[in-house]
Amino acid sequence: MEHVKDYLKDINKYFESRARLGIMSVLMVEDGGDFTFLKETLQLTDGNLASHLRALEEATYLRVEKQFIGRRPNTRYTATPEGKEAFKAHLDALERLILDNKES
């Protein structure tokens, strides 16, 4: 059982949900994305996406930029350096867990 705890200690709780994992995955590949782009790409509702974005922002994993394009408000999200580092560490932990326990 201690063996499993060694792997789980590096798993980041902020990235456990499918939505947050998806948000960070998109923002690691893209330079950023606006609310509509993330909503359509991840197929989430407005409220669901907003709550997950807020949690990632509060964790300082996302940067939020609000602007107007023409007369329409636009909110753009980018991963912060801290967010990128935390997400990479999370993926590394998952990879170690999978590869070290894969049956040959």
Secondary structure, DSSP 8 states (H G I E B T S, - for coil): -HHHHHHHTT--GGG-SHHHHHHHHHHHHSS-EEHHHHHHHHT--HHHHHHHHHHHHHTT-EEEEEEEETTEEEEEEEE-HHHHHHHHHHHHHHHHHHHHT---
